[in-house]
């Protein structure tokens, strides 16, 4: 059996076992997906003029929804560090949307970055990290802390090797093993720890999109707030539900 086939089978088994172990906490992803979808629907129903910042913001909103689903699936399959690529990218997409909201002229620089080298260079200059995460924006500052954390996990630093590498030292031999999966039977805190982090991060991202699409939300502010607050409360319940498991395993890591 090829490594690809072995990995496919292992990923499916990991997903089924981990998904059952998380119980109804897994439904949090769909709650977030519905919030993303509701915001997207408001863009259409509000009748707000599709300015550059609204169009760009809507594109980034849809992309963040994709990162949520793919990141969650990746984590539940046992690729915890790899799931951070999607979470990190979602935070960056959100920051891009804020940057364009604050300066709508940047929408076309983002959109035309593919044309030639100079256009891409100009795009890179305008969307550097220092410009994407201004210190005065509290929500973005909090998201930057997670962006920085997941950058360590997905870049080829020593952090990214955590949970993958095991070393065995004998009298005459030193062996290294690099595992595909980071899930361990002895650690019930995963993948729920990473899963809740993904969900919590995306809830923060959606709070930022409230600012970006504020004109759109005005169309049905009450409806949005009811849905947002319901997810916020449910997320708090599930964080509390897993608190002891996460704290207990945290003492052993």
C-alpha positions as CSV (number, residue, x, y, z in Angstrom):
1,X,0.0,0.0,0.0
2,X,1.4,3.4,-1.0
3,X,2.0,6.2,1.6
4,X,-0.7,8.2,0.0
5,X,-3.3,5.5,0.4
6,X,-2.1,4.9,4.0
7,X,-2.5,8.5,4.8
8,X,-5.9,8.7,3.2
9,X,-7.1,5.9,5.4
10,X,-5.5,7.2,8.5
11,X,-6.9,10.7,7.9
12,X,-10.4,9.3,7.5
13,X,-10.0,7.2,10.7
14,X,-8.7,10.2,12.6
15,X,-11.5,12.3,11.5
16,X,-14.2,9.8,12.4
17,X,-12.8,9.1,15.9
18,X,-11.9,12.7,16.7
19,X,-15.3,14.0,15.5
20,X,-17.1,11.6,17.7
21,X,-15.0,12.5,20.7
22,X,-15.7,16.2,20.3
23,X,-19.5,15.6,20.4
24,X,-21.7,18.5,19.7
25,X,-18.7,20.9,19.9
26,X,-18.2,20.1,16.2
27,X,-21.4,22.0,15.3
28,X,-19.6,25.3,16.2
29,X,-18.1,25.3,12.7
30,X,-21.5,25.3,11.1
31,X,-22.6,28.1,13.4
32,X,-19.7,30.2,12.2
33,X,-20.3,29.2,8.6
34,X,-23.9,30.4,9.0
35,X,-22.7,33.8,10.3
36,X,-20.4,34.1,7.3
37,X,-23.3,33.2,5.0
38,X,-25.6,35.7,6.8
39,X,-23.2,38.5,6.3
40,X,-22.8,37.6,2.7
41,X,-26.6,37.6,2.3
42,X,-26.9,41.0,3.9
43,X,-24.5,42.4,1.3
44,X,-27.0,41.3,-1.3
45,X,-30.2,42.3,0.5
46,X,-29.1,45.6,1.9
47,X,-28.9,47.3,-1.5
48,X,-25.7,49.1,-0.5
49,X,-23.8,50.4,-3.5
50,X,-21.1,47.9,-4.4
51,X,-18.1,50.1,-3.9
52,X,-14.6,48.8,-4.2
53,X,-14.3,48.3,-0.4
54,X,-17.6,46.4,-0.2
55,X,-16.7,44.2,-3.2
56,X,-13.2,43.5,-1.9
57,X,-14.6,42.9,1.6
58,X,-17.1,40.4,0.3
59,X,-14.4,38.5,-1.5
60,X,-12.3,38.3,1.6
61,X,-15.3,37.3,3.7
62,X,-16.0,34.3,1.4
63,X,-12.3,33.4,1.4
64,X,-12.3,33.4,5.3
65,X,-15.3,31.1,5.3
66,X,-13.3,28.7,3.2
67,X,-10.3,28.9,5.5
68,X,-12.5,28.1,8.5
69,X,-13.9,24.9,7.0
70,X,-10.6,23.6,5.5
71,X,-8.7,24.5,8.6
72,X,-11.1,22.7,10.9
73,X,-11.1,19.6,8.7
74,X,-7.3,19.6,8.6
75,X,-7.1,19.8,12.4
76,X,-9.6,17.1,13.0
77,X,-7.7,14.8,10.6
78,X,-4.7,15.2,12.9
79,X,-2.6,17.8,11.0
80,X,-2.7,20.4,13.8
81,X,0.2,22.6,12.8
82,X,-0.8,22.5,9.2
83,X,-4.3,23.7,10.0
84,X,-2.6,26.9,11.2
85,X,-1.8,27.8,7.6
86,X,-5.5,28.3,7.0
87,X,-6.1,30.2,10.3
88,X,-3.2,32.4,9.6
89,X,-4.4,33.2,6.1
90,X,-7.9,34.0,7.3
91,X,-6.5,36.5,9.8
92,X,-4.4,38.1,7.0
93,X,-7.4,38.2,4.7
94,X,-9.4,40.0,7.4
95,X,-6.6,42.5,7.8
96,X,-6.5,43.1,4.1
97,X,-10.2,43.9,4.2
98,X,-9.6,46.4,6.9
99,X,-6.8,48.0,5.0
100,X,-9.0,48.4,1.9
101,X,-11.9,49.7,4.0
102,X,-9.7,52.4,5.4
103,X,-8.2,53.2,2.0
104,X,-10.5,52.1,-0.9
105,X,-7.9,53.1,-3.5
106,X,-5.9,50.0,-2.5
107,X,-8.6,47.7,-3.8
108,X,-7.4,48.1,-7.3
109,X,-3.8,47.6,-6.3
110,X,-4.7,44.3,-4.7
111,X,-6.8,43.3,-7.7
112,X,-4.2,44.2,-10.3
113,X,-1.1,42.8,-8.5
114,X,-1.0,39.9,-11.0
115,X,-0.3,42.1,-14.0
116,X,3.5,42.5,-13.8
117,X,6.4,42.7,-11.4
118,X,6.0,46.3,-10.6
119,X,2.3,46.0,-9.8
120,X,3.1,43.0,-7.5
121,X,5.9,45.0,-5.8
122,X,3.5,47.9,-5.2
123,X,0.9,45.5,-3.8
124,X,3.5,44.0,-1.4
125,X,4.5,47.5,-0.2
126,X,1.0,48.5,0.6
127,X,0.0,45.3,2.4
128,X,3.0,44.7,4.7
129,X,2.3,43.3,8.1
130,X,3.1,46.7,9.8
131,X,0.3,48.3,7.8
132,X,-2.1,45.4,8.2
133,X,-2.0,45.3,12.0
134,X,-2.1,48.9,13.3
135,X,-1.5,49.1,17.1
136,X,-4.6,51.3,17.5
137,X,-7.0,48.6,16.4
138,X,-7.7,46.4,19.4
139,X,-9.4,43.5,17.6
140,X,-6.6,43.3,14.9
141,X,-4.0,43.5,17.6
142,X,-5.5,40.5,19.3
143,X,-5.7,38.6,16.0
144,X,-2.1,39.5,15.3
145,X,-1.0,37.6,18.4
146,X,-2.6,34.5,16.9
147,X,-1.2,35.3,13.4
148,X,2.3,35.4,14.9
149,X,1.7,32.1,16.8
150,X,0.5,30.2,13.7
151,X,3.3,31.7,11.6
152,X,5.7,29.9,13.9
153,X,3.8,26.7,13.4
154,X,3.6,26.7,9.6
155,X,7.0,28.1,8.8
156,X,10.0,25.7,8.9
157,X,11.0,26.7,12.4
158,X,11.6,24.3,15.2
159,X,8.0,25.0,16.4
160,X,6.6,23.4,13.3
161,X,8.3,20.1,14.2
162,X,6.4,19.8,17.4
163,X,4.2,16.8,17.6
164,X,5.8,15.3,14.5
165,X,9.3,14.3,15.4
166,X,10.3,11.6,17.8
167,X,13.9,10.7,18.5
168,X,15.3,7.4,19.8
169,X,18.8,7.1,21.0
170,X,20.5,3.8,21.5
171,X,24.0,2.8,22.3
172,X,25.2,2.8,18.7
173,X,22.3,4.4,16.9
174,X,20.2,7.6,16.8
175,X,16.9,7.4,15.0
176,X,14.4,10.1,14.0
177,X,10.8,9.5,13.0
178,X,8.5,12.1,11.5
179,X,4.8,11.3,12.0
180,X,2.1,12.3,9.7
181,X,-0.5,12.7,12.5
182,X,-0.1,14.8,15.6
183,X,-3.0,13.1,17.5
184,X,-2.1,10.8,20.4
185,X,-4.4,8.5,22.3
186,X,-2.9,9.7,25.6
187,X,-3.8,13.3,24.8
188,X,-7.6,13.9,24.8
189,X,-7.0,17.7,24.5
190,X,-6.4,17.4,20.8
191,X,-7.8,18.1,18.3
192,X,-10.4,20.0,20.4
193,X,-7.8,22.5,21.6
194,X,-6.8,23.5,18.1
195,X,-10.5,23.2,16.9
196,X,-11.7,25.6,19.5
197,X,-8.8,28.0,18.8
198,X,-9.8,28.0,15.1
199,X,-13.5,28.7,15.9
200,X,-12.6,31.4,18.4
201,X,-10.3,33.1,16.0
202,X,-12.9,33.1,13.3
203,X,-15.4,34.6,15.7
204,X,-12.9,37.4,16.2
205,X,-12.5,37.8,12.5
206,X,-16.3,38.1,12.1
207,X,-16.3,40.9,14.7
208,X,-13.8,42.7,12.5
209,X,-16.0,42.2,9.5
210,X,-18.8,43.9,11.5
211,X,-16.7,47.1,11.1
212,X,-15.8,46.5,7.5
213,X,-19.4,45.8,6.5
214,X,-21.1,48.2,9.0
215,X,-23.2,49.9,6.3
216,X,-24.5,46.5,5.2
217,X,-25.3,45.3,8.7
218,X,-27.3,48.4,9.3
219,X,-30.0,46.9,7.0
220,X,-30.7,44.2,9.6
221,X,-28.6,45.0,12.7
222,X,-30.9,43.4,15.1
223,X,-31.0,40.1,13.1
224,X,-27.2,40.1,12.9
225,X,-26.7,40.8,16.7
226,X,-29.2,38.0,17.7
227,X,-27.3,35.5,15.6
228,X,-23.8,36.7,16.6
229,X,-24.7,36.8,20.3
230,X,-26.1,33.3,20.1
231,X,-22.9,31.9,18.7
232,X,-20.9,33.9,21.2
233,X,-22.8,32.3,24.1
234,X,-22.6,28.8,22.6
235,X,-18.9,29.2,22.1
236,X,-18.5,30.2,25.8
237,X,-20.4,27.1,26.9
238,X,-18.2,24.8,24.9
239,X,-15.0,26.5,26.1
240,X,-16.1,25.8,29.6
241,X,-17.1,22.3,28.8
242,X,-13.6,21.4,27.7
243,X,-11.8,23.7,30.2
244,X,-10.7,20.9,32.7
245,X,-9.4,18.7,29.9
246,X,-7.4,21.5,28.3
247,X,-6.0,22.7,31.6
248,X,-5.1,19.2,32.8
249,X,-3.3,18.3,29.6
250,X,-1.7,21.7,29.5
251,X,0.0,20.8,32.8
252,X,1.6,17.8,31.2
253,X,2.9,19.6,28.1
